[in-house]
C-alpha cells in the first residue's frame, strides 16, 4: 500500500479504523464484531466458521466505508463520543497497526493483531447494573437461560493460536476471565511476548487458579480492575463479593506485578456519586501509580445520576470537577458531569433497590443513607 495513503488513514483520517482488518471481538453469545463497541454482528461462531464471518458482506461494507474515510453505523460510538471508549479506542487500534503490511484498499485482507475474547458469561458476581448475558450468576438468580453453549470456542481458539505470530495484544474480559476454562488452553499456547490486558473483578487470585498461574509467564500485563465503591457499598454493588478478599488480592497483585500496570474501572451511578472522590483517593494511596477510567452506568436507567436529588447533584458535580482538575481521566469525568446535567428520566432508584433487596435480603437504606 502507498506509504502516504497508509499514513493518512492511520494518523489523519477522521473515520478510519484498522480494527476491521486486524481485530477479533468475541461476545459471550458467540457473535463476532470488529471491536467491543462495534454495533454490527458480523456472524456467530455457534453457527459459522470464523473464515466465513471474515468474508461477510457486512464486514466488507464496513471496510469499504472506512477506507474511503466515510462514517459507518458500526462505528457510531466512536463517532459520537469523545471519551475513553470512543476515539481513544479507534486511535488504539490504529496505533497497534502502524507496523503491519496490510493493504487496506484490498478489502479481502485480514491480519490478526488484536484479540478481545469473551468466551462465555461465566461470572461469580451479581453486580446491580449488570445483566444475565454477562453474568452466569445473574442468569441463575433470575432463573432464565441466556447462555447458548460453547460451540465454536475451541475452533476459534485454535484459529487464533495459528496466527499468534502477528498478535500484538490480547484482551481478556467477560464475565470473569480468570474463571473461564477456555483461557487455560489459550494462555498455555499463547507466546509470552504478547501484551495482555485483563478486565477482572479480582476475586480469584490464588495459587490453585490455573488461569492465574499461567499469567506468570507473561512480561506485559495491564490489569483493569472493576471497583465502583468501597467496603459495604462495594459488597452491595458487586453482590457476591467480599471486600476483605478484594483488598488481599489487590495487595498481592501489587507485590508481584513487576512490569504490570493497574487501572481501576469505576461505573458511575447513584450509589457512588458522592463517594467517588474519596474512593479514588483511597485507591490512589493503595496503588500510587494506578490509573482510572470512569463510565456512566448503561442499561439501568433508575441508577443514572440524573435521577439524584438536586443537592446531591451539586455535590457530585463539584467532586467530579475536582477530580478532573487533578488530571484524572478528564474526558471520562466531563462525560459523567454531562450525565448529571441531563433531566431526570423519572425512574425511581428507590424502587429499583427495593426490588434488589427483596431478592437478596439486603438493605439499601443502610448502605446508601444519603439516597433515602
PyMOL commands that set and color helices and strands:
alter all, ss='L'
color gray80, all
select helices_A, chain A and resi 3-12+19-22+50-54+57-67+73-80+87-96+136-141+153-162+164-166+177-179+182-189+210-217+231-237+243-256+276-286+301-303+305-307+310-325+330-340+349-360+364-367+369-371
alter helices_A, ss='H'
color red, helices_A
select strands_A, chain A and resi 23-26+31-33+43-44+114-117+126-127+169-172+195-200+221-226+238-239+261-268+291-296
alter strands_A, ss='S'
color yellow, strands_A
deselect
rebuild
show_as cartoon
